[in-house]
Amino acid sequence: MRHVLLLALLLLPACRGYRDPEDSVELRRSIDDSNAATRVRIALGEDPQTAPYAAIKVSCEGGVLTLEGDVDRAAVRARAGDLASVDPAVRKVRNRISVRTASSPR
């Protein structure tokens, strides 16, 4: 009986399923990336200079935040990059926003 009880205690953790510690690290990174992208979208929407450009796309993967879209002034592009870079979860900003003038082809 004692051996059965010992065996049951040893097998109990396995009954709950194996969880790879790396899974929780990746999940945490994914949540951090999603939260960072959301915070930057909010900041862009609240800033008077960038708010008119709601079509700016924001994505984040592994702490690298990417901005994409079109604006009509270089100052707006720079401001969007500045706003993105202050988020604590953002390690690097890829500012791929294009500056289009009225004569630029779409």
Secondary structure by P-SEA (a helix, b strand, c coil): caaaaaaaaaacccccccccaaaaaaaaaaaaaaaaaaaaaaaaaacccccccccbbbbbcccbbbbbbbbccaaaaaaaaaaaaaccccccccccbbbbcccccc
